[in-house]
């Protein structure tokens, strides 16, 4: 039986054989899990003359769905304040289902902590921009985020907490 090609690519059977020998990453689904836009000050928000201040909070969660599938959720909350008044608050939880197989545990953790959020971020950024503009405010475009640096900082913080915990355990054991 000969190998068929589709638009110059190997047939699916050949691709499956090739990926069975190494790590595989697939985006199964990307979706907006939760979206909220609020203008707490009402119409007064549009007459503010002070320079607005923006505050962004970013979080991420990972939930294992089955052996190789994970739901990664990137949460972004953007608050625009003028003085002590919130002009608008945007909350977006952009999620995706990703299939990852053949990765070592540390590689898997890195993929879930950096690569998946990098895939989700442009979708969240576009949604936030659209919500802000549809809410009657000037367009706002989130700047790129270095998820590799955030992940490295998270690893550093985890290692520091682990070291503190080990030191506290050793001190407790020494006092016993």
Phi and psi in degrees as GROMACS dihedral restraints (atoms count N, CA, C in turn):
[ dihedral_restraints ]
;  ai    aj    ak    al  type     phi  dphi    fc
    3     4     5     6     1   -89.8    20    10
    4     5     6     7     1   155.2    20    10
    6     7     8     9     1   -82.0    20    10
    7     8     9    10     1   128.4    20    10
    9    10    11    12     1   -90.4    20    10
   10    11    12    13     1   153.2    20    10
   12    13    14    15     1  -120.7    20    10
   13    14    15    16     1   146.1    20    10
   15    16    17    18     1  -120.9    20    10
   16    17    18    19     1   112.3    20    10
   18    19    20    21     1    51.6    20    10
   19    20    21    22     1    39.7    20    10
   21    22    23    24     1    85.5    20    10
   22    23    24    25     1    -4.4    20    10
   24    25    26    27     1   -99.4    20    10
   25    26    27    28     1   151.9    20    10
   27    28    29    30     1   -66.2    20    10
   28    29    30    31     1   155.7    20    10
   30    31    32    33     1   -61.8    20    10
   31    32    33    34     1   154.7    20    10
   33    34    35    36     1   -53.1    20    10
   34    35    36    37     1   -35.8    20    10
   36    37    38    39     1   -61.8    20    10
   37    38    39    40     1   -41.2    20    10
   39    40    41    42     1   -67.0    20    10
   40    41    42    43     1   -39.0    20    10
   42    43    44    45     1   -65.5    20    10
   43    44    45    46     1   -39.8    20    10
   45    46    47    48     1   -63.2    20    10
   46    47    48    49     1   -42.6    20    10
   48    49    50    51     1   -62.5    20    10
   49    50    51    52     1   -39.2    20    10
   51    52    53    54     1   -69.0    20    10
   52    53    54    55     1   -39.7    20    10
   54    55    56    57     1   -78.8    20    10
   55    56    57    58     1   -18.1    20    10
   57    58    59    60     1   -67.8    20    10
   58    59    60    61     1   -19.3    20    10
   60    61    62    63     1   -90.2    20    10
   61    62    63    64     1   -10.1    20    10
   63    64    65    66     1  -145.4    20    10
   64    65    66    67     1  -178.2    20    10
   66    67    68    69     1   -61.8    20    10
   67    68    69    70     1   145.7    20    10
   69    70    71    72     1  -132.6    20    10
   70    71    72    73     1   137.1    20    10
   72    73    74    75     1  -130.0    20    10
   73    74    75    76     1   129.1    20    10
   75    76    77    78     1  -139.1    20    10
   76    77    78    79     1   137.2    20    10
   78    79    80    81     1   -88.5    20    10
   79    80    81    82     1   114.2    20    10
   81    82    83    84     1   -87.3    20    10
   82    83    84    85     1   -41.8    20    10
   84    85    86    87     1  -159.4    20    10
   85    86    87    88     1   141.8    20    10
   87    88    89    90     1  -126.2    20    10
   88    89    90    91     1   132.2    20    10
   90    91    92    93     1  -154.0    20    10
   91    92    93    94     1   156.8    20    10
   93    94    95    96     1   -84.1    20    10
   94    95    96    97     1   111.7    20    10
   96    97    98    99     1   -81.6    20    10
   97    98    99   100     1   -37.4    20    10
   99   100   101   102     1  -154.6    20    10
  100   101   102   103     1   134.5    20    10
  102   103   104   105     1  -138.4    20    10
  103   104   105   106     1   135.0    20    10
  105   106   107   108     1  -145.1    20    10
  106   107   108   109     1   136.6    20    10
  108   109   110   111     1  -134.6    20    10
  109   110   111   112     1   126.4    20    10
  111   112   113   114     1  -130.7    20    10
  112   113   114   115     1   145.8    20    10
  114   115   116   117     1  -122.6    20    10
  115   116   117   118     1    83.0    20    10
  117   118   119   120     1   -60.4    20    10
  118   119   120   121     1   -31.9    20    10
  120   121   122   123     1   -83.2    20    10
  121   122   123   124     1    -3.6    20    10
  123   124   125   126     1    64.0    20    10
  124   125   126   127     1  -148.8    20    10
  126   127   128   129     1   -60.1    20    10
  127   128   129   130     1   -24.2    20    10
  129   130   131   132     1   -62.2    20    10
  130   131   132   133     1   -24.1    20    10
  132   133   134   135     1   -62.2    20    10
  133   134   135   136     1   -27.0    20    10
  135   136   137   138     1   -85.0    20    10
  136   137   138   139     1    -9.5    20    10
  138   139   140   141     1  -106.9    20    10
  139   140   141   142     1     6.7    20    10
  141   142   143   144     1   -64.8    20    10
  142   143   144   145     1   135.5    20    10
  144   145   146   147     1  -107.1    20    10
  145   146   147   148     1    -4.4    20    10
  147   148   149   150     1   -84.8    20    10
  148   149   150   151     1   159.7    20    10
  150   151   152   153     1   -71.3    20    10
  151   152   153   154     1   120.7    20    10
  153   154   155   156     1   -71.4    20    10
  154   155   156   157     1   149.2    20    10
  156   157   158   159     1  -113.3    20    10
  157   158   159   160     1   133.8    20    10
  159   160   161   162     1  -107.4    20    10
  160   161   162   163     1   137.9    20    10
  162   163   164   165     1  -128.4    20    10
  163   164   165   166     1   130.3    20    10
  165   166   167   168     1  -120.2    20    10
  166   167   168   169     1   133.2    20    10
  168   169   170   171     1  -116.2    20    10
  169   170   171   172     1   137.8    20    10
  171   172   173   174     1  -127.2    20    10
  172   173   174   175     1   134.8    20    10
  174   175   176   177     1  -145.3    20    10
  175   176   177   178     1   165.2    20    10
  177   178   179   180     1  -145.5    20    10
  178   179   180   181     1   143.3    20    10
  180   181   182   183     1  -136.0    20    10
  181   182   183   184     1   152.1    20    10
  183   184   185   186     1  -129.1    20    10
  184   185   186   187     1   131.3    20    10
  186   187   188   189     1  -127.5    20    10
  187   188   189   190     1   127.8    20    10
  189   190   191   192     1   -78.0    20    10
  190   191   192   193     1   128.9    20    10
  192   193   194   195     1   -94.5    20    10
  193   194   195   196     1   -45.7    20    10
  195   196   197   198     1  -153.4    20    10
  196   197   198   199     1  -164.4    20    10
  198   199   200   201     1   -52.0    20    10
  199   200   201   202     1   -42.0    20    10
  201   202   203   204     1  -119.8    20    10
  202   203   204   205     1    -0.5    20    10
  204   205   206   207     1  -111.6    20    10
  205   206   207   208     1   138.0    20    10
  207   208   209   210     1  -134.5    20    10
  208   209   210   211     1   140.1    20    10
  210   211   212   213     1   -99.0    20    10
  211   212   213   214     1   122.0    20    10
  213   214   215   216     1  -110.5    20    10
  214   215   216   217     1   128.6    20    10
  216   217   218   219     1  -118.4    20    10
  217   218   219   220     1   125.3    20    10
  219   220   221   222     1  -105.4    20    10
  220   221   222   223     1   115.0    20    10
  222   223   224   225     1  -103.7    20    10
  223   224   225   226     1   129.9    20    10
  225   226   227   228     1  -130.1    20    10
  226   227   228   229     1   127.4    20    10
  228   229   230   231     1  -118.2    20    10
  229   230   231   232     1   123.1    20    10
  231   232   233   234     1  -117.0    20    10
  232   233   234   235     1   121.5    20    10
  234   235   236   237     1  -117.3    20    10
  235   236   237   238     1   128.4    20    10
  237   238   239   240     1  -110.3    20    10
  238   239   240   241     1   115.1    20    10
  240   241   242   243     1  -112.7    20    10
  241   242   243   244     1   147.1    20    10
  243   244   245   246     1  -124.7    20    10
  244   245   246   247     1   106.1    20    10
  246   247   248   249     1    67.5    20    10
  247   248   249   250     1  -125.9    20    10
  249   250   251   252     1  -100.1    20    10
  250   251   252   253     1     7.3    20    10
  252   253   254   255     1  -102.0    20    10
  253   254   255   256     1   136.5    20    10
  255   256   257   258     1   -84.5    20    10
  256   257   258   259     1   118.9    20    10
  258   259   260   261     1   -77.3    20    10
  259   260   261   262     1   -46.8    20    10
  261   262   263   264     1  -152.3    20    10
  262   263   264   265     1   156.5    20    10
  264   265   266   267     1  -134.0    20    10
  265   266   267   268     1   125.5    20    10
  267   268   269   270     1  -117.4    20    10
  268   269   270   271     1   129.0    20    10
  270   271   272   273     1  -126.1    20    10
  271   272   273   274     1   124.2    20    10
  273   274   275   276     1  -131.0    20    10
  274   275   276   277     1   132.5    20    10
  276   277   278   279     1  -117.8    20    10
  277   278   279   280     1   102.3    20    10
  279   280   281   282     1   -94.1    20    10
  280   281   282   283     1   126.9    20    10
  282   283   284   285     1  -124.8    20    10
  283   284   285   286     1   162.0    20    10
  285   286   287   288     1  -151.6    20    10
  286   287   288   289     1   151.1    20    10
  288   289   290   291     1  -106.6    20    10
  289   290   291   292     1   124.4    20    10
  291   292   293   294     1  -122.8    20    10
  292   293   294   295     1   138.4    20    10
  294   295   296   297     1  -103.2    20    10
  295   296   297   298     1   121.9    20    10
  297   298   299   300     1  -130.8    20    10
  298   299   300   301     1   125.9    20    10
  300   301   302   303     1  -142.4    20    10
  301   302   303   304     1   152.1    20    10
  303   304   305   306     1    81.4    20    10
  304   305   306   307     1    12.1    20    10
  306   307   308   309     1   -97.5    20    10
  307   308   309   310     1   143.1    20    10
  309   310   311   312     1   -67.0    20    10
  310   311   312   313     1   155.5    20    10
  312   313   314   315     1   -52.2    20    10
  313   314   315   316     1   -43.5    20    10
  315   316   317   318     1   -67.1    20    10
  316   317   318   319     1   -38.6    20    10
  318   319   320   321     1   -66.1    20    10
  319   320   321   322     1   -41.9    20    10
  321   322   323   324     1   -60.9    20    10
  322   323   324   325     1   -45.4    20    10
  324   325   326   327     1   -59.6    20    10
  325   326   327   328     1   -42.5    20    10
  327   328   329   330     1   -64.9    20    10
  328   329   330   331     1   -41.9    20    10
  330   331   332   333     1   -62.4    20    10
  331   332   333   334     1   -44.6    20    10
  333   334   335   336     1   -69.4    20    10
  334   335   336   337     1   -29.8    20    10
  336   337   338   339     1   -89.9    20    10
  337   338   339   340     1   -18.8    20    10
  339   340   341   342     1  -126.2    20    10
  340   341   342   343     1   -53.2    20    10
  342   343   344   345     1   -67.5    20    10
  343   344   345   346     1   -47.1    20    10
  345   346   347   348     1   -61.8    20    10
  346   347   348   349     1   -46.6    20    10
  348   349   350   351     1   -61.7    20    10
  349   350   351   352     1   -34.1    20    10
  351   352   353   354     1   -63.0    20    10
  352   353   354   355     1   -33.3    20    10
  354   355   356   357     1   -71.2    20    10
  355   356   357   358     1   -40.9    20    10
  357   358   359   360     1   -76.4    20    10
  358   359   360   361     1   -32.1    20    10
  360   361   362   363     1   -56.2    20    10
  361   362   363   364     1   -46.0    20    10
  363   364   365   366     1   -58.8    20    10
  364   365   366   367     1   -34.2    20    10
  366   367   368   369     1   -68.2    20    10
  367   368   369   370     1   -44.0    20    10
  369   370   371   372     1   -64.4    20    10
  370   371   372   373     1   -42.5    20    10
  372   373   374   375     1   -61.1    20    10
  373   374   375   376     1   -43.7    20    10
  375   376   377   378     1   -65.7    20    10
  376   377   378   379     1   -42.1    20    10
  378   379   380   381     1   -63.5    20    10
  379   380   381   382     1   -44.1    20    10
  381   382   383   384     1   -63.0    20    10
  382   383   384   385     1   -45.6    20    10
  384   385   386   387     1   -58.2    20    10
  385   386   387   388     1   -45.0    20    10
  387   388   389   390     1   -64.2    20    10
  388   389   390   391     1   -42.3    20    10
  390   391   392   393     1   -64.0    20    10
  391   392   393   394     1   -43.4    20    10
  393   394   395   396     1   -63.1    20    10
  394   395   396   397     1   -45.9    20    10
  396   397   398   399     1   -68.5    20    10
  397   398   399   400     1   -40.6    20    10
  399   400   401   402     1   -66.6    20    10
  400   401   402   403     1   -24.4    20    10
  402   403   404   405     1   -78.8    20    10
  403   404   405   406     1    -0.1    20    10
  405   406   407   408     1    95.5    20    10
  406   407   408   409     1     9.4    20    10
  408   409   410   411     1  -105.1    20    10
  409   410   411   412     1   160.7    20    10
  411   412   413   414     1   -60.1    20    10
  412   413   414   415     1   149.2    20    10
  414   415   416   417     1   -55.4    20    10
  415   416   417   418     1   143.1    20    10
  417   418   419   420     1  -131.5    20    10
  418   419   420   421     1   127.7    20    10
  420   421   422   423     1  -118.0    20    10
  421   422   423   424     1   119.0    20    10
  423   424   425   426     1   -66.0    20    10
  424   425   426   427     1   140.1    20    10
  426   427   428   429     1   -76.5    20    10
  427   428   429   430     1   157.9    20    10
  429   430   431   432     1   -58.5    20    10
  430   431   432   433     1   151.6    20    10
  432   433   434   435     1  -119.9    20    10
  433   434   435   436     1   136.6    20    10
  435   436   437   438     1   -91.0    20    10
  436   437   438   439     1    91.1    20    10
  438   439   440   441     1   -68.7    20    10
  439   440   441   442     1   -24.9    20    10
  441   442   443   444     1   -63.7    20    10
  442   443   444   445     1   -44.7    20    10
  444   445   446   447     1   -66.7    20    10
  445   446   447   448     1   -40.3    20    10
  447   448   449   450     1   -63.5    20    10
  448   449   450   451     1   -40.6    20    10
  450   451   452   453     1   -65.2    20    10
  451   452   453   454     1   -44.2    20    10
  453   454   455   456     1   -61.5    20    10
  454   455   456   457     1   -40.9    20    10
  456   457   458   459     1   -64.4    20    10
  457   458   459   460     1   -41.0    20    10
  459   460   461   462     1   -61.5    20    10
  460   461   462   463     1   -41.6    20    10
  462   463   464   465     1   -63.1    20    10
  463   464   465   466     1   -42.0    20    10
  465   466   467   468     1   -62.1    20    10
  466   467   468   469     1   -43.8    20    10
  468   469   470   471     1   -65.3    20    10
  469   470   471   472     1   -40.6    20    10
  471   472   473   474     1   -62.4    20    10
  472   473   474   475     1   -42.4    20    10
  474   475   476   477     1   -64.5    20    10
  475   476   477   478     1   -39.9    20    10
  477   478   479   480     1   -65.0    20    10
  478   479   480   481     1   -42.5    20    10
  480   481   482   483     1   -64.4    20    10
  481   482   483   484     1   -39.7    20    10
  483   484   485   486     1   -63.5    20    10
  484   485   486   487     1   -42.9    20    10
  486   487   488   489     1   -64.1    20    10
  487   488   489   490     1   -40.8    20    10
  489   490   491   492     1   -62.8    20    10
  490   491   492   493     1   -42.6    20    10
  492   493   494   495     1   -63.6    20    10
  493   494   495   496     1   -41.7    20    10
  495   496   497   498     1   -66.1    20    10
  496   497   498   499     1   -40.0    20    10
  498   499   500   501     1   -65.2    20    10
  499   500   501   502     1   -41.5    20    10
  501   502   503   504     1   -65.7    20    10
  502   503   504   505     1   -39.8    20    10
  504   505   506   507     1   -64.9    20    10
  505   506   507   508     1   -40.2    20    10
  507   508   509   510     1   -67.5    20    10
  508   509   510   511     1   -38.1    20    10
  510   511   512   513     1   -66.2    20    10
  511   512   513   514     1   -43.1    20    10
  513   514   515   516     1   -63.4    20    10
  514   515   516   517     1   -42.5    20    10
  516   517   518   519     1   -65.6    20    10
  517   518   519   520     1   -34.9    20    10
  519   520   521   522     1   -70.6    20    10
  520   521   522   523     1   -28.6    20    10
  522   523   524   525     1   -84.4    20    10
  523   524   525   526     1    -9.0    20    10
